[in-house]
Amino acid sequence: METLEFKDNQMIIQKGEKGEYVYVLKSGKVKIKVSSYEVMMFDEDICVFGLEALIDEPYTETCVTVGNVKAIKYQPSEFMEIYAKTEVGKKALESFMRRTAKVLGWI
């Protein structure tokens, strides 16, 4: 686990890259893009991205900072150990599924 600081308009993860880490937004805003769908995530919400790392798959989203951002980077095993059965883990999965469902036109 490591806290990282990013400046405005920095890419944190890019679609197609090997998913190595899961990120939890600590402060700031992140724009998450999946195909033509974009969503802005704020630190007021539980914001987790890079869940593909949990199943050793390439990232399906591109995440770019909006302003200064702090995010905590986790190895998949660290994330699971800390958050698997918590509200953070549940919200992370719900948010990821919602973004994916919108891209697929299901909602």
N, CA and C of each residue as an Amber inpcrd file, in Angstrom:
protein
   321
   0.8550000  -1.1640000   0.0000000   0.0000000   0.0000000   0.0000000
   0.9060000   1.2330000   0.0000000   0.5150000   2.1780000  -0.8680000
   1.3150000   3.3960000  -1.0090000   0.4010000   4.5490000  -1.3980000
   0.5680000   5.6980000  -0.7470000  -0.1850000   6.8910000  -1.1190000
   0.5930000   7.6390000  -2.1910000  -0.0980000   7.9280000  -3.2980000
   0.5120000   8.6350000  -4.4260000  -0.1570000   9.9900000  -4.5990000
   0.6260000  10.9600000  -5.0630000   0.0810000  12.2840000  -5.3750000
   0.2150000  12.5290000  -6.8740000  -0.8660000  13.0510000  -7.4500000
  -0.9130000  13.3260000  -8.8820000  -1.2820000  14.7840000  -9.1130000
  -0.7690000  15.3450000 -10.1860000  -1.1280000  16.6980000 -10.6170000
  -2.3310000  16.5990000 -11.5620000  -2.8570000  17.7490000 -11.9550000
  -3.9860000  17.8230000 -12.8680000  -3.6820000  17.1230000 -14.1930000
  -4.6670000  16.4020000 -14.6860000  -4.6390000  15.7700000 -16.0100000
  -3.5670000  14.6790000 -16.1410000  -3.2910000  13.9780000 -15.0510000
  -2.3730000  12.8430000 -15.1160000  -3.1760000  11.5520000 -15.2170000
  -2.7090000  10.6330000 -16.0530000  -3.3550000   9.3470000 -16.1960000
  -2.8760000   8.4300000 -15.0690000  -3.8350000   7.8410000 -14.3650000
  -3.4980000   6.9010000 -13.3030000  -3.4840000   5.4790000 -13.8610000
  -4.5450000   5.1300000 -14.5720000  -4.5630000   3.8510000 -15.2770000
  -5.0750000   4.0800000 -16.6880000  -4.6690000   3.1980000 -17.5960000
  -5.0870000   3.3080000 -18.9920000  -5.6870000   1.9860000 -19.4490000
  -6.7940000   2.0990000 -20.1390000  -7.4580000   0.9270000 -20.6950000
  -6.4480000   0.1060000 -21.4900000  -6.4750000  -1.1960000 -21.2690000
  -5.6110000  -2.1100000 -22.0050000  -4.3240000  -2.4700000 -21.2820000
  -3.8890000  -1.6180000 -20.3360000  -2.6980000  -1.9520000 -19.5610000
  -3.0060000  -3.1180000 -18.6230000  -1.9880000  -3.8900000 -18.3000000
  -2.1660000  -4.9890000 -17.3540000  -2.5950000  -4.4170000 -16.0100000
  -3.6560000  -4.9540000 -15.4630000  -4.1410000  -4.5030000 -14.1700000
  -3.2750000  -5.0350000 -13.0460000  -2.4410000  -4.1530000 -12.4950000
  -1.5420000  -4.5790000 -11.4170000  -1.9620000  -4.0800000 -10.0450000
  -2.6400000  -2.9310000  -9.9940000  -2.9810000  -2.3130000  -8.7190000
  -4.4410000  -1.8880000  -8.6840000  -4.9720000  -1.8330000  -7.4720000
  -6.2960000  -1.2780000  -7.2130000  -6.0600000   0.0530000  -6.5040000
  -6.8170000   1.0780000  -6.8710000  -6.6360000   2.4190000  -6.3190000
  -7.8840000   2.8570000  -5.5680000  -7.6710000   3.5190000  -4.4380000
  -8.7540000   4.1320000  -3.6750000  -8.4680000   5.6290000  -3.6360000
  -9.4380000   6.4210000  -4.0930000  -9.2810000   7.8730000  -4.1090000
  -9.3170000   8.4070000  -2.6880000  -8.2870000   9.1340000  -2.3180000
  -8.1870000   9.7090000  -0.9720000  -8.6480000  11.1680000  -0.9780000
  -8.2270000  11.9450000  -2.0020000  -8.6820000  13.3280000  -2.1270000
  -8.6250000  13.7480000  -3.5870000  -9.5480000  14.6300000  -3.9640000
  -9.5860000  15.1470000  -5.3250000 -10.6790000  14.5150000  -6.1710000
 -10.5000000  14.6220000  -7.4920000 -11.4800000  14.1250000  -8.4660000
 -10.7550000  13.3160000  -9.5350000 -11.4210000  12.2830000 -10.0210000
 -10.8850000  11.4560000 -11.0970000 -11.9700000  11.2670000 -12.1390000
 -11.6090000  11.4650000 -13.4070000 -12.5240000  11.2050000 -14.5140000
 -12.2590000   9.7830000 -14.9900000 -13.3090000   8.9670000 -14.9790000
 -13.1960000   7.5830000 -15.4210000 -13.9160000   7.4600000 -16.7510000
 -13.1880000   6.9540000 -17.7410000 -13.7470000   6.8160000 -19.0830000
 -13.7610000   5.3400000 -19.4770000 -14.9420000   4.9070000 -19.9110000
 -15.1320000   3.5580000 -20.4230000 -15.8160000   3.7250000 -21.7720000
 -15.1140000   3.3950000 -22.8460000 -15.6110000   3.6520000 -24.2040000
 -15.9800000   5.1240000 -24.3140000 -17.2330000   5.4340000 -24.6820000
 -17.6300000   6.8350000 -24.8100000 -18.2820000   7.3640000 -23.5320000
 -18.4440000   6.5350000 -22.5420000 -19.0610000   6.9280000 -21.2720000
 -17.9990000   7.4840000 -20.3320000 -18.2850000   8.6420000 -19.7240000
 -17.3870000   9.2480000 -18.7470000 -18.1570000   9.5430000 -17.4730000
 -17.4900000   9.3450000 -16.3570000 -18.0840000   9.6630000 -15.0590000
 -17.0070000  10.3250000 -14.2130000 -17.4230000  11.3060000 -13.4320000
 -16.5140000  12.0000000 -12.5260000 -16.7030000  11.4130000 -11.1310000
 -15.6060000  11.0090000 -10.5240000 -15.6390000  10.4410000  -9.1800000
 -14.9960000  11.4360000  -8.2180000 -15.6210000  11.6180000  -7.0700000
 -15.1660000  12.5810000  -6.0750000 -14.7550000  11.8640000  -4.8030000
 -13.9040000  12.5110000  -4.0270000 -13.4520000  11.9100000  -2.7830000
 -14.5480000  11.8430000  -1.7230000 -15.6650000  12.5510000  -1.9310000
 -16.7750000  12.4630000  -0.9720000 -17.4400000  11.0940000  -1.0400000
 -17.3400000  10.4490000  -2.1760000 -17.8990000   9.1160000  -2.3720000
 -16.7940000   8.0900000  -2.1660000 -17.1890000   6.8520000  -2.0090000
 -16.1970000   5.7810000  -2.0120000 -15.8400000   5.5540000  -3.4700000
 -14.6040000   5.8280000  -3.8190000 -14.1760000   5.7310000  -5.2120000
 -13.0000000   4.7690000  -5.3010000 -13.2450000   3.6550000  -5.9480000
 -12.2230000   2.6340000  -6.1550000 -12.1740000   2.3540000  -7.6450000
 -10.9720000   2.2640000  -8.1940000 -10.8360000   1.9170000  -9.6010000
  -9.6370000   0.9910000  -9.7760000  -9.6380000   0.2750000 -10.8930000
  -8.5850000  -0.7010000 -11.1390000  -8.9260000  -2.0810000 -10.6030000
 -10.2190000  -2.3520000 -10.4250000 -10.6250000  -3.6470000  -9.8800000
 -10.2240000  -4.8280000 -10.7490000  -9.9190000  -4.5760000 -12.0030000
  -9.4890000  -5.6600000 -12.8960000  -8.2430000  -6.3650000 -12.3570000
  -7.4470000  -5.6460000 -11.5860000  -6.2390000  -6.2370000 -10.9900000
  -6.5850000  -7.4190000 -10.0870000  -7.7860000  -7.4100000  -9.5300000
  -8.1890000  -8.4980000  -8.6410000  -8.3090000  -9.8220000  -9.3700000
  -8.5510000  -9.7590000 -10.6770000  -8.6760000 -10.9970000 -11.4540000
  -7.5760000 -11.1060000 -12.5090000  -6.5140000 -10.3140000 -12.3270000
  -5.3280000 -10.3600000 -13.1820000  -5.6770000 -10.1500000 -14.6610000
  -6.5140000  -9.1490000 -14.9100000  -6.9380000  -8.8070000 -16.2670000
  -6.5030000  -7.3870000 -16.6010000  -6.4360000  -7.0440000 -17.8970000
  -6.1140000  -5.6620000 -18.2870000  -7.2240000  -4.7100000 -17.8340000
  -6.8280000  -3.4700000 -17.5770000  -7.8020000  -2.4490000 -17.2000000
  -8.7860000  -2.2190000 -18.3440000 -10.0510000  -2.0190000 -17.9970000
 -11.0920000  -1.7310000 -18.9960000 -11.4580000  -0.2540000 -19.0120000
 -10.8700000   0.5270000 -18.0890000 -11.1720000   1.9430000 -17.9650000
  -9.8890000   2.7620000 -18.0260000 -10.0370000   4.0170000 -18.4080000
  -8.9450000   4.9780000 -18.3200000  -9.3310000   5.9830000 -17.2400000
  -8.4120000   6.2410000 -16.3130000  -8.6800000   7.1470000 -15.1930000
  -7.6690000   8.2840000 -15.2190000  -8.1980000   9.5200000 -15.2820000
  -7.3690000  10.7230000 -15.3920000  -7.7450000  11.6770000 -14.2660000
  -6.7460000  12.3160000 -13.6780000  -6.9920000  13.2430000 -12.5820000
  -7.5970000  14.5500000 -13.0790000  -8.3920000  15.1620000 -12.2230000
  -8.9420000  16.4950000 -12.4580000  -8.5070000  17.3190000 -11.2470000
  -7.4860000  18.1380000 -11.4400000  -6.8850000  18.8540000 -10.3200000
  -5.9040000  17.9390000  -9.5970000  -5.4790000  18.3820000  -8.4270000
  -4.5510000  17.5790000  -7.6250000  -5.2970000  16.4360000  -6.9550000
  -4.6710000  15.2770000  -6.9500000  -5.3100000  14.0620000  -6.4500000
  -4.3400000  13.2830000  -5.5760000  -4.8840000  12.6700000  -4.5380000
  -4.1570000  11.6820000  -3.7510000  -4.9350000  10.3820000  -3.8460000
  -4.2250000   9.3020000  -4.1170000  -4.8500000   7.9890000  -4.2030000
  -3.9490000   6.9730000  -3.5200000  -4.5770000   5.9760000  -2.9210000
  -3.8260000   4.9010000  -2.2910000  -3.7840000   3.7270000  -3.2650000
  -2.5840000   3.2550000  -3.5400000  -2.3600000   2.1530000  -4.4750000
  -2.1710000   0.8690000  -3.6620000  -2.9510000  -0.1620000  -4.0000000
  -2.9050000  -1.4340000  -3.2930000  -2.5260000  -2.5690000  -4.2370000
  -1.7380000  -3.4930000  -3.7480000  -1.5980000  -4.7850000  -4.4110000
  -2.9680000  -5.4520000  -4.2740000  -3.3800000  -6.2820000  -5.2370000
  -4.6910000  -6.9330000  -5.1250000  -4.8830000  -7.6820000  -3.8000000
  -3.8630000  -8.3840000  -3.3380000  -3.9910000  -9.1370000  -2.0830000
  -4.1940000  -8.1980000  -0.8900000  -3.5390000  -7.0370000  -0.8980000
  -3.7120000  -6.0510000   0.1730000  -5.1420000  -5.5260000   0.1820000
  -5.6410000  -5.1800000  -1.0040000  -6.9970000  -4.6460000  -1.1130000
  -8.0040000  -5.6620000  -0.5790000  -7.8590000  -6.9130000  -0.9970000
  -8.7910000  -7.9520000  -0.5550000  -8.7220000  -8.1620000   0.9510000
  -7.5330000  -8.1650000   1.4920000  -7.3610000  -8.3740000   2.9270000
  -8.0350000  -7.2690000   3.7410000  -7.9240000  -6.0460000   3.2610000
  -8.4600000  -4.9000000   4.0030000  -9.9440000  -4.6680000   3.7310000
 -10.3840000  -4.7780000   2.4720000 -11.7130000  -4.3100000   2.0840000
 -12.7110000  -5.3740000   1.6300000 -12.3140000  -6.6140000   1.4850000
 -13.1770000  -7.6300000   0.8670000 -14.5830000  -7.6910000   1.4610000
 -14.7110000  -7.6590000   2.7490000 -16.0300000  -7.8260000   3.3760000
 -16.4980000  -6.5490000   4.0650000 -16.1480000  -5.4090000   3.4680000
 -16.5220000  -4.1270000   4.0550000 -17.4430000  -3.3620000   3.1160000
 -17.9440000  -2.2570000   3.6000000 -18.7780000  -1.3710000   2.7840000
 -17.9750000  -0.8230000   1.5980000 -16.6970000  -0.5540000   1.7920000
 -15.8460000  -0.0550000   0.6990000 -15.7900000  -1.0790000  -0.4290000
 -15.5750000  -2.3350000  -0.0990000 -15.5340000  -3.3820000  -1.1180000
 -16.8490000  -3.5170000  -1.8560000 -17.9370000  -3.4600000  -1.1120000
 -19.2740000  -3.5560000  -1.7160000 -19.5380000  -2.3800000  -2.6510000
 -19.2590000  -1.1690000  -2.1790000 -19.4850000   0.0320000  -3.0030000
 -18.5850000   0.0340000  -4.2380000 -17.3460000  -0.4330000  -4.0940000
 -16.4260000  -0.4920000  -5.2330000 -16.9910000  -1.3840000  -6.3270000
 -17.4850000  -2.5490000  -5.9480000 -18.0440000  -3.4790000  -6.9220000
 -19.3150000  -2.9210000  -7.5520000 -20.1820000  -2.3190000  -6.7590000
 -21.4160000  -1.7230000  -7.2810000 -21.1060000  -0.6300000  -8.3010000
 -20.1700000   0.2380000  -7.9760000 -19.8110000   1.3390000  -8.8670000
 -19.2350000   0.8170000 -10.1790000 -18.3480000  -0.1550000 -10.0880000
 -17.7440000  -0.7350000 -11.2930000 -18.8150000  -1.3990000 -12.1620000
 -19.7170000  -2.1370000 -11.5300000 -20.7800000  -2.8120000 -12.2870000
 -21.7110000  -1.8020000 -12.9440000 -22.0140000  -0.7090000 -12.2570000
 -22.8830000   0.3290000 -12.8140000 -22.2420000   0.9670000 -14.0480000
 -20.9510000   1.2950000 -13.9630000 -20.2490000   1.8850000 -15.1200000
 -20.2510000   0.9230000 -16.2970000 -19.9880000  -0.3350000 -16.0230000
 -19.9610000  -1.3390000 -17.0850000 -21.3380000  -1.5230000 -17.7030000
 -22.3690000  -1.5620000 -16.8890000 -23.7390000  -1.7260000 -17.3870000
 -24.1610000  -0.5450000 -18.2570000 -23.7370000   0.6640000 -17.9030000
 -24.0670000   1.8380000 -18.7300000 -23.4020000   1.7520000 -20.0960000
 -22.1620000   1.3240000 -20.1270000 -21.4440000   1.1890000 -21.3920000
 -22.1260000   0.1410000 -22.2770000 -22.6010000  -0.9190000 -21.6680000
 -23.2510000  -1.9860000 -22.4240000 -24.6890000  -1.6360000 -22.8100000
 -25.1850000  -0.4900000 -22.3100000 -26.5450000  -0.0630000 -22.6280000
 -27.6090000  -0.7770000 -21.8320000 -27.2260000  -1.3950000 -20.7380000
 -28.1980000  -2.1160000 -19.9180000 -28.9900000  -1.1880000 -19.0240000
 -28.4010000  -0.0280000 -18.6950000 -29.1300000   0.9400000 -17.8690000
 -28.9250000   2.3280000 -18.4590000
